[in-house]
Amino acid sequence: MARIGGPFLTPPSGRLPDPGRRAVPGASQRSNIPAFQVMRITDEIARRRAAGHDVVSLCAGEPSARPAPGTITAAGYTGPLGTTPLREAIARHYRTWYDTEVDPGHIAVTTGSSGAFQLAFLAAFDPGDRVALASPGYPAYRNILTALGVQVIEIATGIDTRYQPTPELLDRAVEAHGPLAGLIIASPANPTGTMLGRAELTALVEWCRAHGTRFVSDEIYHGITFPNPGDADPRGVTVAQLDPEAIVINSFSKYWGMTGWRLGWAVLPESLVAPFEALASNFALSPPAPAQELALTAFTDDTYAERDAIVAGFARARALILDAVPQLGWGEAAPADGAFYYYSELGPMLDRYGSATAYAKALLEGADVAVVPGVDFDPIAGDQAVRLSYAAGESAVAEALERIIRFQTR
Ligand SMILES: Cc1ncc(COP(=O)(O)O)c(C=O)c1O
């Protein structure tokens, strides 16, 4: 760290006189990452609604049912890793859902899972490290890593592996690019909704163990699952149970519907707790206190029952989509195991419109239905697929499907 000049380098006014001003550098190289297209579509939806259109949106990845805050008193800073009662409550959640012991001292509460990703990537990876992830996948992993100077290794996946990496695909990635410092897996995934079973996740954990690769598990969609009766892992399999060196990330945004409260967490391996805390205390100071107070109510039997009723609503909306597949007449789709997404190739509609972006635009302008083209999630092959979010609920999904089918047969 360099220290130059004395106290008068900056004039007392804090402003430099203009004539002496040299051109400042432009934006950093690292900020040269794409924006999230979903947000652009959200703007377009707002414009159309303001112009009087009745738009049905299957874009947003958030439940509309949100918890009521009640009376919240906390508003000051907390410790950088969150309050002790919340970290203990999260540890209890692992006991309740997964029958797994997690040390509350290894839990870091963060500003959404987004905050957890930034701090976890900073704590675990150096510039130039290689980190693998599935394509299609959630774009922020790729973009945050890129901004941090980490080399992203995209594993092209398809229906044959449920759009998830496999040990064989990772072997091929190492052959092509060299050793991997990290692997990011989401199960259920965004945009595909696909999940990995215990055996497949264990095989990936074993691969990482054998290759000195850090496993990062995004479990944000756990609980938004549609298990069969008797399923051994109805909420999803937590990697916290499989690998003490893994970083497990989760959030209050999806199952609990607390998107705007900006609260998530990471379960950290012993060796990353202190580095993560040092980073958190500088980058964020503390996670938001009011959100942490509200989150204390997340793990009661009543809240689980309330949220499970909302998931049951997602299940009904999902069934509507799956029933309509023959009438939609699109191409191959990812198995909609969990989360609230249906990701499908457009098939014949691609021939008609040329790209998913053009199809989505025509659908919005012609039928006032908003869907997301896959380019955000897979810049190479994604413009042949669309993602429908059924978080909008049963009636919105029913209306949207009717409009889509009418639009396509016009
Ligand atoms: C797979 C996945 N991970 C993480 C996030 C980030 O969510 P948040 O920062 O609200 O926890 C999202 C949001 O859509 C997501 O889809």
The ligand as a Tripos MOL2 file, in Angstrom:
@<TRIPOS>MOLECULE
LIG
   16    16     1     0     0
SMALL
NO_CHARGES

@<TRIPOS>ATOM
      1 C1        -29.7030  -19.2250   -8.4920 C.3       1 LIG1
      2 C2        -29.7640  -17.9090   -7.7950 C.ar      1 LIG1
      3 N1        -28.8340  -17.6310   -6.8710 N.ar      1 LIG1
      4 C3        -28.8230  -16.4510   -6.2390 C.ar      1 LIG1
      5 C4        -29.7740  -15.4650   -6.5020 C.ar      1 LIG1
      6 C5        -29.6760  -14.1460   -5.7550 C.3       1 LIG1
      7 O1        -30.6960  -13.9210   -4.8450 O.3       1 LIG1
      8 P1        -30.5980  -13.0150   -3.5340 P.3       1 LIG1
      9 O2        -29.4210  -12.1220   -3.6550 O.co2     1 LIG1
     10 O3        -31.8980  -12.2850   -3.4760 O.co2     1 LIG1
     11 O4        -30.4320  -13.9660   -2.3790 O.co2     1 LIG1
     12 C6        -30.7710  -15.7160   -7.4480 C.ar      1 LIG1
     13 C7        -31.7830  -14.6910   -7.7610 C.2       1 LIG1
     14 O5        -32.5910  -14.8090   -8.6390 O.2       1 LIG1
     15 C8        -30.7570  -16.9760   -8.1070 C.ar      1 LIG1
     16 O6        -31.6820  -17.2830   -9.0460 O.3       1 LIG1
@<TRIPOS>BOND
     1     1     2 1
     2     2     3 ar
     3     2    15 ar
     4     3     4 ar
     5     4     5 ar
     6     5     6 1
     7     5    12 ar
     8     6     7 1
     9     7     8 1
    10     8     9 2
    11     8    10 1
    12     8    11 1
    13    12    13 1
    14    12    15 ar
    15    13    14 2
    16    15    16 1
@<TRIPOS>SUBSTRUCTURE
     1 LIG1         1 GROUP 0 **** ****
